[in-house]
Amino acid sequence: MATKRGRPLDSDVSEALRQAAERIMRNSGYSSLTVDGLVAEVGTTRPTFYRRYRNVGHLAFEVIQHRFGVNEIEDTGALSTDLLRLQRQEVAMFADPLLRNNLPGLLETIRIDESILDLYLTQFIAPRRANVQAVLDRAVARGEVEAAQIDLDWICDLLLSPLLTKALLPVGAGLTDELARRTADLAFQQVTEGSVAVA
């Protein structure tokens, strides 16, 4: 979000812009999100918008972050059930129309805007990777797996890629609880079989 010196930003206007952006994103999609449309709906001005956001992409990212912040996965006592809880949370996020209907536009914005790419990597991906790492660290502490056999990048890819594919290419069963179960099981097998193979 852009930061400029001057009088303090009105939090009511910021919230109104975010709510208007979310409504447009849910009903019409990312391509319908424009500065002129937002300021007209909220009853403010373009300078007011740009005091808060560099562009609509930054606002859209804030909407997604606001709705889909990362929740720490409660310790269930076992790696398999921890992974399942984690995946159910992620499946619910990708299945929500707010993310699913805007994902292509958001990904294109990430591709062409380095400032939003940085936000995506540091504020969206990094906390989710940390969540996976925390789940795996607990499994190591319980003695379920060996730390040396965990490839965090690979496990994160196994968990994310099928969900992203189903969100972008809605074919077959789609984003279901069965998908959460199967991807969590696959990640569990990769971690535990790797540990067993070297033992």
C-alpha positions as a Markdown table, in Angstrom:
| # | Residue | x | y | z |
|---|---|---|---|---|
| 1 | Met | 0.0 | 0.0 | 0.0 |
| 2 | Ala | 1.3 | 3.5 | -0.9 |
| 3 | Thr | 2.4 | 5.6 | 2.0 |
| 4 | Lys | 2.6 | 9.4 | 1.8 |
| 5 | Arg | 3.1 | 12.2 | 4.3 |
| 6 | Gly | 0.2 | 14.3 | 5.2 |
| 7 | Arg | -2.9 | 14.2 | 7.3 |
| 8 | Pro | -3.8 | 10.8 | 8.8 |
| 9 | Leu | -5.8 | 8.5 | 6.5 |
| 10 | Asp | -9.5 | 8.1 | 7.3 |
| 11 | Ser | -10.0 | 4.5 | 8.3 |
| 12 | Asp | -13.7 | 4.7 | 7.4 |
| 13 | Val | -12.8 | 5.5 | 3.8 |
| 14 | Ser | -10.2 | 2.7 | 3.6 |
| 15 | Glu | -12.7 | 0.2 | 4.9 |
| 16 | Ala | -15.4 | 1.5 | 2.5 |
| 17 | Leu | -13.0 | 1.1 | -0.4 |
| 18 | Arg | -12.1 | -2.5 | 0.7 |
| 19 | Gln | -15.8 | -3.4 | 1.1 |
| 20 | Ala | -16.6 | -2.0 | -2.3 |
| 21 | Ala | -13.7 | -3.8 | -3.9 |
| 22 | Glu | -14.8 | -7.1 | -2.3 |
| 23 | Arg | -18.3 | -6.7 | -3.6 |
| 24 | Ile | -17.2 | -6.0 | -7.1 |
| 25 | Met | -14.7 | -8.9 | -7.0 |
| 26 | Arg | -17.4 | -11.3 | -5.7 |
| 27 | Asn | -20.1 | -10.2 | -8.2 |
| 28 | Ser | -18.2 | -9.2 | -11.3 |
| 29 | Gly | -14.6 | -10.3 | -11.0 |
| 30 | Tyr | -11.2 | -8.6 | -11.0 |
| 31 | Ser | -11.5 | -7.2 | -14.5 |
| 32 | Ser | -14.4 | -5.0 | -13.3 |
| 33 | Leu | -12.3 | -3.4 | -10.5 |
| 34 | Thr | -11.5 | 0.2 | -11.5 |
| 35 | Val | -10.4 | 3.3 | -9.6 |
| 36 | Asp | -13.2 | 5.3 | -11.1 |
| 37 | Gly | -15.8 | 2.7 | -10.3 |
| 38 | Leu | -14.6 | 2.4 | -6.7 |
| 39 | Val | -14.4 | 6.1 | -5.9 |
| 40 | Ala | -17.8 | 6.6 | -7.4 |
| 41 | Glu | -19.4 | 3.9 | -5.3 |
| 42 | Val | -17.7 | 5.1 | -2.1 |
| 43 | Gly | -18.2 | 8.8 | -2.8 |
| 44 | Thr | -14.6 | 9.8 | -2.7 |
| 45 | Thr | -11.9 | 11.0 | -5.1 |
| 46 | Arg | -9.1 | 9.5 | -7.1 |
| 47 | Pro | -6.4 | 11.4 | -5.0 |
| 48 | Thr | -8.0 | 9.8 | -1.9 |
| 49 | Phe | -7.7 | 6.4 | -3.5 |
| 50 | Tyr | -4.1 | 6.9 | -4.5 |
| 51 | Arg | -3.1 | 8.1 | -1.0 |
| 52 | Arg | -3.9 | 4.6 | 0.1 |
| 53 | Tyr | -3.1 | 2.3 | -2.9 |
| 54 | Arg | -0.8 | 2.4 | -5.8 |
| 55 | Asn | -3.4 | 0.7 | -8.0 |
| 56 | Val | -6.4 | -1.6 | -7.9 |
| 57 | Gly | -4.1 | -4.6 | -7.7 |
| 58 | His | -2.8 | -3.5 | -4.3 |
| 59 | Leu | -6.4 | -3.1 | -3.1 |
| 60 | Ala | -7.4 | -6.5 | -4.4 |
| 61 | Phe | -4.5 | -8.1 | -2.7 |
| 62 | Glu | -5.5 | -6.4 | 0.6 |
| 63 | Val | -9.0 | -7.8 | 0.2 |
| 64 | Ile | -7.7 | -11.3 | -0.2 |
| 65 | Gln | -5.3 | -10.9 | 2.7 |
| 66 | His | -8.1 | -9.5 | 4.9 |
| 67 | Arg | -10.4 | -12.5 | 4.1 |
| 68 | Phe | -7.9 | -15.3 | 4.0 |
| 69 | Gly | -5.3 | -14.6 | 6.7 |
| 70 | Val | -3.4 | -17.7 | 7.8 |
| 71 | Asn | -4.7 | -19.5 | 10.9 |
| 72 | Glu | -2.2 | -21.5 | 12.9 |
| 73 | Ile | -3.1 | -25.2 | 12.7 |
| 74 | Glu | -4.0 | -26.7 | 16.1 |
| 75 | Asp | -1.8 | -29.6 | 17.1 |
| 76 | Thr | -3.8 | -32.7 | 16.7 |
| 77 | Gly | -1.1 | -35.0 | 18.0 |
| 78 | Ala | -0.3 | -36.6 | 14.6 |
| 79 | Leu | 1.3 | -35.4 | 11.3 |
| 80 | Ser | -1.5 | -37.0 | 9.2 |
| 81 | Thr | -4.3 | -35.1 | 10.9 |
| 82 | Asp | -2.3 | -31.9 | 11.1 |
| 83 | Leu | -1.8 | -32.0 | 7.4 |
| 84 | Leu | -5.4 | -32.7 | 6.8 |
| 85 | Arg | -6.5 | -29.7 | 8.8 |
| 86 | Leu | -4.1 | -27.6 | 7.0 |
| 87 | Gln | -5.3 | -28.8 | 3.6 |
| 88 | Arg | -9.0 | -28.3 | 4.5 |
| 89 | Gln | -8.3 | -24.7 | 5.4 |
| 90 | Glu | -6.6 | -24.2 | 2.0 |
| 91 | Val | -9.3 | -26.0 | 0.0 |
| 92 | Ala | -11.9 | -23.8 | 1.6 |
| 93 | Met | -9.9 | -20.7 | 0.6 |
| 94 | Phe | -9.5 | -21.8 | -3.0 |
| 95 | Ala | -13.2 | -22.8 | -3.3 |
| 96 | Asp | -14.4 | -19.4 | -2.0 |
| 97 | Pro | -15.7 | -17.4 | -5.0 |
| 98 | Leu | -13.8 | -14.3 | -3.8 |
| 99 | Leu | -10.5 | -16.1 | -4.6 |
| 100 | Arg | -11.5 | -18.6 | -7.2 |
| 101 | Asn | -13.3 | -16.1 | -9.5 |
| 102 | Asn | -10.5 | -13.6 | -9.3 |
| 103 | Leu | -7.5 | -15.9 | -9.4 |
| 104 | Pro | -6.6 | -15.5 | -13.1 |
| 105 | Gly | -6.6 | -11.7 | -12.9 |
| 106 | Leu | -4.7 | -11.7 | -9.6 |
| 107 | Leu | -2.0 | -14.0 | -11.0 |
| 108 | Glu | -1.6 | -11.9 | -14.1 |
| 109 | Thr | -1.2 | -8.8 | -11.9 |
| 110 | Ile | 1.4 | -10.6 | -9.8 |
| 111 | Arg | 3.3 | -11.5 | -13.0 |
| 112 | Ile | 3.5 | -7.9 | -14.3 |
| 113 | Asp | 3.7 | -5.9 | -11.0 |
| 114 | Glu | 6.9 | -6.6 | -9.0 |
| 115 | Ser | 5.5 | -4.7 | -6.0 |
| 116 | Ile | 2.5 | -7.0 | -5.8 |
| 117 | Leu | 4.7 | -10.0 | -6.5 |
| 118 | Asp | 6.7 | -9.0 | -3.4 |
| 119 | Leu | 3.5 | -8.8 | -1.3 |
| 120 | Tyr | 2.4 | -12.2 | -2.6 |
| 121 | Leu | 5.6 | -13.9 | -1.7 |
| 122 | Thr | 6.1 | -12.2 | 1.7 |
| 123 | Gln | 2.5 | -11.9 | 3.0 |
| 124 | Phe | 0.6 | -14.7 | 1.2 |
| 125 | Ile | 3.1 | -17.5 | 0.4 |
| 126 | Ala | 5.6 | -17.1 | 3.2 |
| 127 | Pro | 3.1 | -17.4 | 6.1 |
| 128 | Arg | 1.6 | -20.5 | 4.5 |
| 129 | Arg | 5.0 | -22.1 | 4.1 |
| 130 | Ala | 5.6 | -21.3 | 7.8 |
| 131 | Asn | 2.4 | -23.1 | 8.6 |
| 132 | Val | 3.6 | -26.2 | 6.8 |
| 133 | Gln | 7.0 | -25.9 | 8.5 |
| 134 | Ala | 5.3 | -25.7 | 11.9 |
| 135 | Val | 3.3 | -28.8 | 11.2 |
| 136 | Leu | 6.4 | -30.7 | 10.1 |
| 137 | Asp | 8.5 | -29.4 | 13.1 |
| 138 | Arg | 5.9 | -30.8 | 15.5 |
| 139 | Ala | 6.1 | -34.2 | 13.7 |
| 140 | Val | 9.9 | -34.1 | 14.1 |
| 141 | Ala | 9.5 | -33.2 | 17.8 |
| 142 | Arg | 7.1 | -36.1 | 18.3 |
| 143 | Gly | 9.6 | -38.5 | 16.6 |
| 144 | Glu | 7.3 | -39.3 | 13.7 |
| 145 | Val | 9.9 | -38.2 | 11.0 |
| 146 | Glu | 13.5 | -37.2 | 10.7 |
| 147 | Ala | 14.2 | -33.5 | 10.0 |
| 148 | Ala | 16.9 | -34.4 | 7.5 |
| 149 | Gln | 14.4 | -36.2 | 5.3 |
| 150 | Ile | 12.0 | -33.2 | 4.9 |
| 151 | Asp | 12.1 | -31.2 | 1.7 |
| 152 | Leu | 9.9 | -28.3 | 2.6 |
| 153 | Asp | 9.7 | -26.9 | -1.0 |
| 154 | Trp | 8.6 | -30.3 | -2.4 |
| 155 | Ile | 5.9 | -30.8 | 0.3 |
| 156 | Cys | 4.6 | -27.3 | -0.2 |
| 157 | Asp | 4.4 | -27.9 | -3.9 |
| 158 | Leu | 2.5 | -31.2 | -3.4 |
| 159 | Leu | 0.0 | -29.5 | -1.2 |
| 160 | Leu | -0.5 | -26.4 | -3.3 |
| 161 | Ser | -0.3 | -27.5 | -6.9 |
| 162 | Pro | -3.4 | -29.7 | -7.1 |
| 163 | Leu | -5.5 | -27.0 | -5.4 |
| 164 | Leu | -4.3 | -24.3 | -7.7 |
| 165 | Thr | -4.9 | -26.5 | -10.8 |
| 166 | Lys | -8.5 | -27.3 | -9.7 |
| 167 | Ala | -9.1 | -23.6 | -9.0 |
| 168 | Leu | -7.9 | -22.5 | -12.4 |
| 169 | Leu | -9.1 | -25.5 | -14.4 |
| 170 | Pro | -12.4 | -26.6 | -12.8 |
| 171 | Val | -12.7 | -30.0 | -14.2 |
| 172 | Gly | -13.6 | -33.3 | -12.5 |
| 173 | Ala | -14.5 | -33.4 | -8.9 |
| 174 | Gly | -13.1 | -30.0 | -8.1 |
| 175 | Leu | -12.2 | -28.5 | -4.7 |
| 176 | Thr | -13.7 | -31.1 | -2.4 |
| 177 | Asp | -12.9 | -32.6 | 1.0 |
| 178 | Glu | -11.7 | -35.7 | -0.9 |
| 179 | Leu | -9.1 | -33.5 | -2.6 |
| 180 | Ala | -8.0 | -32.3 | 0.8 |
| 181 | Arg | -7.7 | -35.8 | 2.1 |
| 182 | Arg | -5.8 | -37.2 | -0.9 |
| 183 | Thr | -3.3 | -34.3 | -1.1 |
| 184 | Ala | -2.7 | -34.5 | 2.7 |
| 185 | Asp | -2.2 | -38.2 | 2.4 |
| 186 | Leu | 0.2 | -37.8 | -0.5 |
| 187 | Ala | 2.3 | -35.2 | 1.5 |
| 188 | Phe | 2.2 | -37.5 | 4.5 |
| 189 | Gln | 3.5 | -40.5 | 2.5 |
| 190 | Gln | 6.3 | -38.4 | 0.9 |
| 191 | Val | 7.5 | -37.3 | 4.3 |
| 192 | Thr | 7.2 | -40.6 | 6.2 |
| 193 | Glu | 8.4 | -42.9 | 3.3 |
| 194 | Gly | 11.4 | -40.6 | 2.9 |
| 195 | Ser | 12.3 | -41.0 | 6.5 |
| 196 | Val | 11.8 | -44.8 | 6.5 |
| 197 | Ala | 13.8 | -45.3 | 3.3 |
| 198 | Val | 16.9 | -43.8 | 4.8 |
| 199 | Ala | 16.5 | -45.3 | 8.3 |
